[in-house]
């Protein structure tokens, strides 16, 4: 096992999957967006517990921090709106 040191950015930036077929279905972008529409708490749970991956030009990439923050804020607003309408 290789330890990551301050100057070793190559090993820190590597994705855990070499191709998109290795990514578990619940970590794929398509599953995330489907759950976002159908049952958003699952999508928020996926975001909280780890990365969501997509394929761009044959390379596996993870959602960036900006994507995670925006999706989380929208999800929280959506859940608050649903909860407030349920208690009226």
PDB file as gemmi writes it, atoms N, CA and C in Angstrom:
CRYST1    1.000    1.000    1.000  90.00  90.00  90.00 P 1                      
ATOM      1  N   UNK A   1       0.851  -1.173   0.000  1.00  0.00           N  
ATOM      2  CA  UNK A   1       0.000   0.000   0.000  1.00  0.00           C  
ATOM      3  C   UNK A   1       0.894   1.232   0.000  1.00  0.00           C  
ATOM      4  N   UNK A   2       0.619   2.160  -0.882  1.00  0.00           N  
ATOM      5  CA  UNK A   2       1.439   3.351  -1.040  1.00  0.00           C  
ATOM      6  C   UNK A   2       0.836   4.508  -0.238  1.00  0.00           C  
ATOM      7  N   UNK A   3       1.656   5.145   0.573  1.00  0.00           N  
ATOM      8  CA  UNK A   3       1.196   6.301   1.339  1.00  0.00           C  
ATOM      9  C   UNK A   3       1.213   7.538   0.447  1.00  0.00           C  
ATOM     10  N   UNK A   4       0.230   8.385   0.603  1.00  0.00           N  
ATOM     11  CA  UNK A   4       0.151   9.619  -0.172  1.00  0.00           C  
ATOM     12  C   UNK A   4       0.866  10.720   0.611  1.00  0.00           C  
ATOM     13  N   UNK A   5       1.850  11.295  -0.023  1.00  0.00           N  
ATOM     14  CA  UNK A   5       2.573  12.401   0.597  1.00  0.00           C  
ATOM     15  C   UNK A   5       2.120  13.703  -0.034  1.00  0.00           C  
ATOM     16  N   UNK A   6       2.511  14.818   0.550  1.00  0.00           N  
ATOM     17  CA  UNK A   6       2.031  16.126   0.102  1.00  0.00           C  
ATOM     18  C   UNK A   6       2.294  16.392  -1.372  1.00  0.00           C  
ATOM     19  N   UNK A   7       3.424  15.981  -1.908  1.00  0.00           N  
ATOM     20  CA  UNK A   7       3.754  16.268  -3.299  1.00  0.00           C  
ATOM     21  C   UNK A   7       3.269  15.220  -4.281  1.00  0.00           C  
ATOM     22  N   UNK A   8       2.640  14.169  -3.813  1.00  0.00           N  
ATOM     23  CA  UNK A   8       2.230  13.062  -4.676  1.00  0.00           C  
ATOM     24  C   UNK A   8       0.783  13.256  -5.122  1.00  0.00           C  
ATOM     25  N   UNK A   9       0.577  14.109  -6.125  1.00  0.00           N  
ATOM     26  CA  UNK A   9      -0.783  14.385  -6.585  1.00  0.00           C  
ATOM     27  C   UNK A   9      -1.269  13.350  -7.574  1.00  0.00           C  
ATOM     28  N   UNK A  10      -0.369  12.609  -8.202  1.00  0.00           N  
ATOM     29  CA  UNK A  10      -0.779  11.616  -9.197  1.00  0.00           C  
ATOM     30  C   UNK A  10      -1.621  10.513  -8.564  1.00  0.00           C  
ATOM     31  N   UNK A  11      -1.190   9.939  -7.452  1.00  0.00           N  
ATOM     32  CA  UNK A  11      -1.939   8.852  -6.837  1.00  0.00           C  
ATOM     33  C   UNK A  11      -3.194   9.363  -6.138  1.00  0.00           C  
ATOM     34  N   UNK A  12      -3.199  10.610  -5.689  1.00  0.00           N  
ATOM     35  CA  UNK A  12      -4.371  11.162  -5.015  1.00  0.00           C  
ATOM     36  C   UNK A  12      -5.491  11.456  -5.994  1.00  0.00           C  
ATOM     37  N   UNK A  13      -5.159  11.738  -7.272  1.00  0.00           N  
ATOM     38  CA  UNK A  13      -6.187  12.104  -8.236  1.00  0.00           C  
ATOM     39  C   UNK A  13      -6.737  10.913  -9.010  1.00  0.00           C  
ATOM     40  N   UNK A  14      -6.180   9.728  -8.830  1.00  0.00           N  
ATOM     41  CA  UNK A  14      -6.637   8.549  -9.570  1.00  0.00           C  
ATOM     42  C   UNK A  14      -8.036   8.127  -9.107  1.00  0.00           C  
ATOM     43  N   UNK A  15      -8.833   7.701 -10.075  1.00  0.00           N  
ATOM     44  CA  UNK A  15     -10.158   7.184  -9.767  1.00  0.00           C  
ATOM     45  C   UNK A  15     -10.040   5.710  -9.384  1.00  0.00           C  
ATOM     46  N   UNK A  16     -10.919   5.212  -8.532  1.00  0.00           N  
ATOM     47  CA  UNK A  16     -10.838   3.806  -8.130  1.00  0.00           C  
ATOM     48  C   UNK A  16     -11.279   2.835  -9.231  1.00  0.00           C  
ATOM     49  N   UNK A  17     -11.848   3.324 -10.324  1.00  0.00           N  
ATOM     50  CA  UNK A  17     -12.341   2.462 -11.391  1.00  0.00           C  
ATOM     51  C   UNK A  17     -11.636   2.803 -12.696  1.00  0.00           C  
ATOM     52  N   UNK A  18     -11.201   1.779 -13.405  1.00  0.00           N  
ATOM     53  CA  UNK A  18     -10.502   2.023 -14.672  1.00  0.00           C  
ATOM     54  C   UNK A  18     -11.467   2.143 -15.843  1.00  0.00           C  
ATOM     55  N   UNK A  19     -12.658   1.535 -15.744  1.00  0.00           N  
ATOM     56  CA  UNK A  19     -13.673   1.732 -16.783  1.00  0.00           C  
ATOM     57  C   UNK A  19     -15.054   1.822 -16.135  1.00  0.00           C  
ATOM     58  N   UNK A  20     -15.998   2.343 -16.890  1.00  0.00           N  
ATOM     59  CA  UNK A  20     -17.327   2.647 -16.345  1.00  0.00           C  
ATOM     60  C   UNK A  20     -18.110   1.395 -15.968  1.00  0.00           C  
ATOM     61  N   UNK A  21     -17.806   0.269 -16.594  1.00  0.00           N  
ATOM     62  CA  UNK A  21     -18.513  -0.971 -16.272  1.00  0.00           C  
ATOM     63  C   UNK A  21     -18.169  -1.485 -14.870  1.00  0.00           C  
ATOM     64  N   UNK A  22     -17.044  -1.071 -14.322  1.00  0.00           N  
ATOM     65  CA  UNK A  22     -16.655  -1.485 -12.975  1.00  0.00           C  
ATOM     66  C   UNK A  22     -17.403  -0.724 -11.877  1.00  0.00           C  
ATOM     67  N   UNK A  23     -17.980   0.401 -12.215  1.00  0.00           N  
ATOM     68  CA  UNK A  23     -18.677   1.236 -11.230  1.00  0.00           C  
ATOM     69  C   UNK A  23     -19.969   0.541 -10.817  1.00  0.00           C  
ATOM     70  N   UNK A  24     -20.236   0.411  -9.503  1.00  0.00           N  
ATOM     71  CA  UNK A  24     -21.507  -0.187  -9.061  1.00  0.00           C  
ATOM     72  C   UNK A  24     -22.687   0.632  -9.592  1.00  0.00           C  
ATOM     73  N   UNK A  25     -23.799  -0.032  -9.884  1.00  0.00           N  
ATOM     74  CA  UNK A  25     -24.945   0.646 -10.497  1.00  0.00           C  
ATOM     75  C   UNK A  25     -25.431   1.826  -9.676  1.00  0.00           C  
ATOM     76  N   UNK A  26     -25.367   1.727  -8.361  1.00  0.00           N  
ATOM     77  CA  UNK A  26     -25.872   2.803  -7.502  1.00  0.00           C  
ATOM     78  C   UNK A  26     -24.919   3.995  -7.419  1.00  0.00           C  
ATOM     79  N   UNK A  27     -23.739   3.887  -8.012  1.00  0.00           N  
ATOM     80  CA  UNK A  27     -22.787   4.997  -8.067  1.00  0.00           C  
ATOM     81  C   UNK A  27     -22.721   5.621  -9.458  1.00  0.00           C  
ATOM     82  N   UNK A  28     -23.506   5.097 -10.403  1.00  0.00           N  
ATOM     83  CA  UNK A  28     -23.509   5.628 -11.767  1.00  0.00           C  
ATOM     84  C   UNK A  28     -24.433   6.840 -11.856  1.00  0.00           C  
ATOM     85  N   UNK A  29     -24.074   7.746 -12.761  1.00  0.00           N  
ATOM     86  CA  UNK A  29     -24.817   8.990 -12.940  1.00  0.00           C  
ATOM     87  C   UNK A  29     -26.277   8.721 -13.317  1.00  0.00           C  
ATOM     88  N   UNK A  30     -26.526   7.744 -14.165  1.00  0.00           N  
ATOM     89  CA  UNK A  30     -27.902   7.461 -14.599  1.00  0.00           C  
ATOM     90  C   UNK A  30     -28.779   7.041 -13.417  1.00  0.00           C  
ATOM     91  N   UNK A  31     -28.255   6.191 -12.520  1.00  0.00           N  
ATOM     92  CA  UNK A  31     -29.014   5.778 -11.341  1.00  0.00           C  
ATOM     93  C   UNK A  31     -29.259   6.972 -10.424  1.00  0.00           C  
ATOM     94  N   UNK A  32     -28.219   7.804 -10.259  1.00  0.00           N  
ATOM     95  CA  UNK A  32     -28.365   8.985  -9.404  1.00  0.00           C  
ATOM     96  C   UNK A  32     -29.507   9.865  -9.879  1.00  0.00           C  
ATOM     97  N   UNK A  33     -29.541  10.201 -11.183  1.00  0.00           N  
ATOM     98  CA  UNK A  33     -30.585  11.100 -11.689  1.00  0.00           C  
ATOM     99  C   UNK A  33     -31.955  10.441 -11.675  1.00  0.00           C  
ATOM    100  N   UNK A  34     -32.019   9.131 -11.924  1.00  0.00           N  
ATOM    101  CA  UNK A  34     -33.299   8.420 -11.832  1.00  0.00           C  
ATOM    102  C   UNK A  34     -33.841   8.497 -10.406  1.00  0.00           C  
ATOM    103  N   UNK A  35     -32.991   8.234  -9.418  1.00  0.00           N  
ATOM    104  CA  UNK A  35     -33.417   8.310  -8.031  1.00  0.00           C  
ATOM    105  C   UNK A  35     -33.730   9.752  -7.630  1.00  0.00           C  
ATOM    106  N   UNK A  36     -33.025  10.699  -8.220  1.00  0.00           N  
ATOM    107  CA  UNK A  36     -33.278  12.110  -7.929  1.00  0.00           C  
ATOM    108  C   UNK A  36     -34.721  12.461  -8.275  1.00  0.00           C  
ATOM    109  N   UNK A  37     -35.209  11.933  -9.404  1.00  0.00           N  
ATOM    110  CA  UNK A  37     -36.571  12.217  -9.859  1.00  0.00           C  
ATOM    111  C   UNK A  37     -37.592  11.354  -9.123  1.00  0.00           C  
ATOM    112  N   UNK A  38     -37.281  10.072  -8.929  1.00  0.00           N  
ATOM    113  CA  UNK A  38     -38.245   9.133  -8.355  1.00  0.00           C  
ATOM    114  C   UNK A  38     -38.297   9.218  -6.831  1.00  0.00           C  
ATOM    115  N   UNK A  39     -37.143   9.204  -6.190  1.00  0.00           N  
ATOM    116  CA  UNK A  39     -37.089   9.163  -4.725  1.00  0.00           C  
ATOM    117  C   UNK A  39     -35.799   9.841  -4.271  1.00  0.00           C  
ATOM    118  N   UNK A  40     -35.851  11.150  -4.126  1.00  0.00           N  
ATOM    119  CA  UNK A  40     -34.646  11.950  -3.879  1.00  0.00           C  
ATOM    120  C   UNK A  40     -33.861  11.591  -2.617  1.00  0.00           C  
ATOM    121  N   UNK A  41     -34.475  11.088  -1.542  1.00  0.00           N  
ATOM    122  CA  UNK A  41     -33.647  10.714  -0.385  1.00  0.00           C  
ATOM    123  C   UNK A  41     -32.582   9.665  -0.722  1.00  0.00           C  
ATOM    124  N   UNK A  42     -32.879   8.769  -1.655  1.00  0.00           N  
ATOM    125  CA  UNK A  42     -31.873   7.781  -2.065  1.00  0.00           C  
ATOM    126  C   UNK A  42     -30.711   8.484  -2.757  1.00  0.00           C  
ATOM    127  N   UNK A  43     -31.013   9.426  -3.642  1.00  0.00           N  
ATOM    128  CA  UNK A  43     -29.960  10.163  -4.345  1.00  0.00           C  
ATOM    129  C   UNK A  43     -29.112  10.960  -3.364  1.00  0.00           C  
ATOM    130  N   UNK A  44     -29.733  11.573  -2.388  1.00  0.00           N  
ATOM    131  CA  UNK A  44     -28.982  12.327  -1.383  1.00  0.00           C  
ATOM    132  C   UNK A  44     -28.111  11.378  -0.561  1.00  0.00           C  
ATOM    133  N   UNK A  45     -28.646  10.213  -0.240  1.00  0.00           N  
ATOM    134  CA  UNK A  45     -27.861   9.205   0.483  1.00  0.00           C  
ATOM    135  C   UNK A  45     -26.641   8.747  -0.302  1.00  0.00           C  
ATOM    136  N   UNK A  46     -26.802   8.580  -1.603  1.00  0.00           N  
ATOM    137  CA  UNK A  46     -25.663   8.197  -2.449  1.00  0.00           C  
ATOM    138  C   UNK A  46     -24.616   9.297  -2.433  1.00  0.00           C  
ATOM    139  N   UNK A  47     -25.045  10.549  -2.524  1.00  0.00           N  
ATOM    140  CA  UNK A  47     -24.097  11.666  -2.487  1.00  0.00           C  
ATOM    141  C   UNK A  47     -23.363  11.749  -1.157  1.00  0.00           C  
ATOM    142  N   UNK A  48     -24.072  11.511  -0.075  1.00  0.00           N  
ATOM    143  CA  UNK A  48     -23.477  11.629   1.250  1.00  0.00           C  
ATOM    144  C   UNK A  48     -22.462  10.514   1.496  1.00  0.00           C  
ATOM    145  N   UNK A  49     -22.752   9.317   1.010  1.00  0.00           N  
ATOM    146  CA  UNK A  49     -21.909   8.164   1.314  1.00  0.00           C  
ATOM    147  C   UNK A  49     -20.748   7.952   0.361  1.00  0.00           C  
ATOM    148  N   UNK A  50     -20.683   8.704  -0.741  1.00  0.00           N  
ATOM    149  CA  UNK A  50     -19.563   8.508  -1.665  1.00  0.00           C  
ATOM    150  C   UNK A  50     -19.739   9.277  -2.953  1.00  0.00           C  
ATOM    151  N   UNK A  51     -18.906   8.934  -3.923  1.00  0.00           N  
ATOM    152  CA  UNK A  51     -18.908   9.634  -5.201  1.00  0.00           C  
ATOM    153  C   UNK A  51     -19.920   9.062  -6.179  1.00  0.00           C  
ATOM    154  N   UNK A  52     -20.366   9.902  -7.097  1.00  0.00           N  
ATOM    155  CA  UNK A  52     -21.177   9.504  -8.239  1.00  0.00           C  
ATOM    156  C   UNK A  52     -20.275   9.648  -9.456  1.00  0.00           C  
ATOM    157  N   UNK A  53     -20.239   8.616 -10.305  1.00  0.00           N  
ATOM    158  CA  UNK A  53     -19.320   8.597 -11.431  1.00  0.00           C  
ATOM    159  C   UNK A  53     -20.047   8.715 -12.756  1.00  0.00           C  
ATOM    160  N   UNK A  54     -19.364   9.291 -13.726  1.00  0.00           N  
ATOM    161  CA  UNK A  54     -19.862   9.378 -15.097  1.00  0.00           C  
ATOM    162  C   UNK A  54     -18.694   9.138 -16.039  1.00  0.00           C  
ATOM    163  N   UNK A  55     -19.026   8.861 -17.295  1.00  0.00           N  
ATOM    164  CA  UNK A  55     -18.008   8.586 -18.300  1.00  0.00           C  
ATOM    165  C   UNK A  55     -17.937   9.764 -19.267  1.00  0.00           C  
ATOM    166  N   UNK A  56     -16.746  10.314 -19.428  1.00  0.00           N  
ATOM    167  CA  UNK A  56     -16.545  11.428 -20.345  1.00  0.00           C  
ATOM    168  C   UNK A  56     -15.336  11.111 -21.220  1.00  0.00           C  
ATOM    169  N   UNK A  57     -15.588  10.973 -22.513  1.00  0.00           N  
ATOM    170  CA  UNK A  57     -14.529  10.652 -23.483  1.00  0.00           C  
ATOM    171  C   UNK A  57     -13.783   9.388 -23.098  1.00  0.00           C  
ATOM    172  N   UNK A  58     -14.526   8.389 -22.635  1.00  0.00           N  
ATOM    173  CA  UNK A  58     -13.938   7.105 -22.283  1.00  0.00           C  
ATOM    174  C   UNK A  58     -13.234   7.062 -20.943  1.00  0.00           C  
ATOM    175  N   UNK A  59     -13.280   8.145 -20.193  1.00  0.00           N  
ATOM    176  CA  UNK A  59     -12.609   8.221 -18.900  1.00  0.00           C  
ATOM    177  C   UNK A  59     -13.642   8.329 -17.784  1.00  0.00           C  
ATOM    178  N   UNK A  60     -13.431   7.591 -16.707  1.00  0.00           N  
ATOM    179  CA  UNK A  60     -14.341   7.625 -15.565  1.00  0.00           C  
ATOM    180  C   UNK A  60     -14.005   8.845 -14.713  1.00  0.00           C  
ATOM    181  N   UNK A  61     -15.026   9.644 -14.444  1.00  0.00           N  
ATOM    182  CA  UNK A  61     -14.850  10.851 -13.631  1.00  0.00           C  
ATOM    183  C   UNK A  61     -15.904  10.863 -12.532  1.00  0.00           C  
ATOM    184  N   UNK A  62     -15.576  11.527 -11.435  1.00  0.00           N  
ATOM    185  CA  UNK A  62     -16.507  11.660 -10.316  1.00  0.00           C  
ATOM    186  C   UNK A  62     -17.127  13.055 -10.335  1.00  0.00           C  
ATOM    187  N   UNK A  63     -18.332  13.159  -9.776  1.00  0.00           N  
ATOM    188  CA  UNK A  63     -18.956  14.468  -9.617  1.00  0.00           C  
ATOM    189  C   UNK A  63     -17.999  15.360  -8.833  1.00  0.00           C  
ATOM    190  N   UNK A  64     -17.912  16.603  -9.227  1.00  0.00           N  
ATOM    191  CA  UNK A  64     -17.099  17.568  -8.496  1.00  0.00           C  
ATOM    192  C   UNK A  64     -17.830  18.063  -7.262  1.00  0.00           C  
ATOM    193  N   UNK A  65     -17.122  18.786  -6.453  1.00  0.00           N  
ATOM    194  CA  UNK A  65     -17.713  19.315  -5.223  1.00  0.00           C  
ATOM    195  C   UNK A  65     -18.860  20.274  -5.523  1.00  0.00           C  
ATOM    196  N   UNK A  66     -18.732  21.071  -6.578  1.00  0.00           N  
ATOM    197  CA  UNK A  66     -19.810  22.002  -6.933  1.00  0.00           C  
ATOM    198  C   UNK A  66     -21.092  21.246  -7.276  1.00  0.00           C  
ATOM    199  N   UNK A  67     -20.976  20.153  -8.033  1.00  0.00           N  
ATOM    200  CA  UNK A  67     -22.154  19.339  -8.366  1.00  0.00           C  
ATOM    201  C   UNK A  67     -22.807  18.791  -7.107  1.00  0.00           C  
ATOM    202  N   UNK A  68     -21.987  18.326  -6.186  1.00  0.00           N  
ATOM    203  CA  UNK A  68     -22.511  17.739  -4.951  1.00  0.00           C  
ATOM    204  C   UNK A  68     -23.225  18.787  -4.106  1.00  0.00           C  
ATOM    205  N   UNK A  69     -22.649  19.978  -4.011  1.00  0.00           N  
ATOM    206  CA  UNK A  69     -23.252  21.047  -3.207  1.00  0.00           C  
ATOM    207  C   UNK A  69     -24.580  21.496  -3.809  1.00  0.00           C  
ATOM    208  N   UNK A  70     -24.592  21.727  -5.113  1.00  0.00           N  
ATOM    209  CA  UNK A  70     -25.829  22.172  -5.777  1.00  0.00           C  
ATOM    210  C   UNK A  70     -26.913  21.105  -5.661  1.00  0.00           C  
ATOM    211  N   UNK A  71     -26.571  19.852  -5.922  1.00  0.00           N  
ATOM    212  CA  UNK A  71     -27.567  18.775  -5.816  1.00  0.00           C  
ATOM    213  C   UNK A  71     -28.078  18.645  -4.381  1.00  0.00           C  
ATOM    214  N   UNK A  72     -27.190  18.785  -3.408  1.00  0.00           N  
ATOM    215  CA  UNK A  72     -27.599  18.706  -2.004  1.00  0.00           C  
ATOM    216  C   UNK A  72     -28.523  19.834  -1.600  1.00  0.00           C  
ATOM    217  N   UNK A  73     -28.214  21.047  -2.023  1.00  0.00           N  
ATOM    218  CA  UNK A  73     -29.064  22.201  -1.693  1.00  0.00           C  
ATOM    219  C   UNK A  73     -30.429  22.068  -2.339  1.00  0.00           C  
ATOM    220  N   UNK A  74     -30.448  21.701  -3.620  1.00  0.00           N  
ATOM    221  CA  UNK A  74     -31.734  21.514  -4.302  1.00  0.00           C  
ATOM    222  C   UNK A  74     -32.539  20.407  -3.630  1.00  0.00           C  
ATOM    223  N   UNK A  75     -31.883  19.331  -3.262  1.00  0.00           N  
ATOM    224  CA  UNK A  75     -32.574  18.228  -2.591  1.00  0.00           C  
ATOM    225  C   UNK A  75     -33.153  18.630  -1.252  1.00  0.00           C  
ATOM    226  N   UNK A  76     -32.405  19.377  -0.484  1.00  0.00           N  
ATOM    227  CA  UNK A  76     -32.895  19.824   0.827  1.00  0.00           C  
ATOM    228  C   UNK A  76     -34.077  20.768   0.669  1.00  0.00           C  
ATOM    229  N   UNK A  77     -33.978  21.709  -0.271  1.00  0.00           N  
ATOM    230  CA  UNK A  77     -35.099  22.629  -0.524  1.00  0.00           C  
ATOM    231  C   UNK A  77     -36.329  21.849  -0.953  1.00  0.00           C  
ATOM    232  N   UNK A  78     -36.133  20.864  -1.830  1.00  0.00           N  
ATOM    233  CA  UNK A  78     -37.242  20.051  -2.315  1.00  0.00           C  
ATOM    234  C   UNK A  78     -37.892  19.280  -1.159  1.00  0.00           C  
ATOM    235  N   UNK A  79     -37.074  18.673  -0.302  1.00  0.00           N  
ATOM    236  CA  UNK A  79     -37.623  17.912   0.818  1.00  0.00           C  
ATOM    237  C   UNK A  79     -38.344  18.817   1.822  1.00  0.00           C  
ATOM    238  N   UNK A  80     -37.817  19.994   2.068  1.00  0.00           N  
ATOM    239  CA  UNK A  80     -38.481  20.945   2.982  1.00  0.00           C  
ATOM    240  C   UNK A  80     -39.823  21.378   2.399  1.00  0.00           C  
ATOM    241  N   UNK A  81     -39.869  21.632   1.094  1.00  0.00           N  
ATOM    242  CA  UNK A  81     -41.124  22.022   0.451  1.00  0.00           C  
ATOM    243  C   UNK A  81     -42.161  20.903   0.547  1.00  0.00           C  
ATOM    244  N   UNK A  82     -41.737  19.669   0.329  1.00  0.00           N  
ATOM    245  CA  UNK A  82     -42.665  18.528   0.428  1.00  0.00           C  
ATOM    246  C   UNK A  82     -43.136  18.365   1.865  1.00  0.00           C  
ATOM    247  N   UNK A  83     -42.211  18.469   2.818  1.00  0.00           N  
ATOM    248  CA  UNK A  83     -42.580  18.301   4.232  1.00  0.00           C  
ATOM    249  C   UNK A  83     -43.513  19.421   4.695  1.00  0.00           C  
ATOM    250  N   UNK A  84     -43.264  20.651   4.273  1.00  0.00           N  
ATOM    251  CA  UNK A  84     -44.118  21.760   4.714  1.00  0.00           C  
ATOM    252  C   UNK A  84     -45.522  21.657   4.112  1.00  0.00           C  
ATOM    253  N   UNK A  85     -45.617  21.153   2.890  1.00  0.00           N  
ATOM    254  CA  UNK A  85     -46.946  20.988   2.300  1.00  0.00           C  
ATOM    255  C   UNK A  85     -47.695  19.808   2.926  1.00  0.00           C  
ATOM    256  N   UNK A  86     -46.969  18.840   3.447  1.00  0.00           N  
ATOM    257  CA  UNK A  86     -47.610  17.688   4.079  1.00  0.00           C  
ATOM    258  C   UNK A  86     -48.197  18.030   5.441  1.00  0.00           C  
ATOM    259  N   UNK A  87     -47.642  19.018   6.116  1.00  0.00           N  
ATOM    260  CA  UNK A  87     -48.105  19.388   7.449  1.00  0.00           C  
ATOM    261  C   UNK A  87     -49.051  20.554   7.483  1.00  0.00           C  
ATOM    262  N   UNK A  88     -49.562  20.979   6.327  1.00  0.00           N  
ATOM    263  CA  UNK A  88     -50.526  22.087   6.304  1.00  0.00           C  
ATOM    264  C   UNK A  88     -51.910  21.605   6.549  1.00  0.00           C  
TER     265      UNK A  88                                                      
END                                                                             
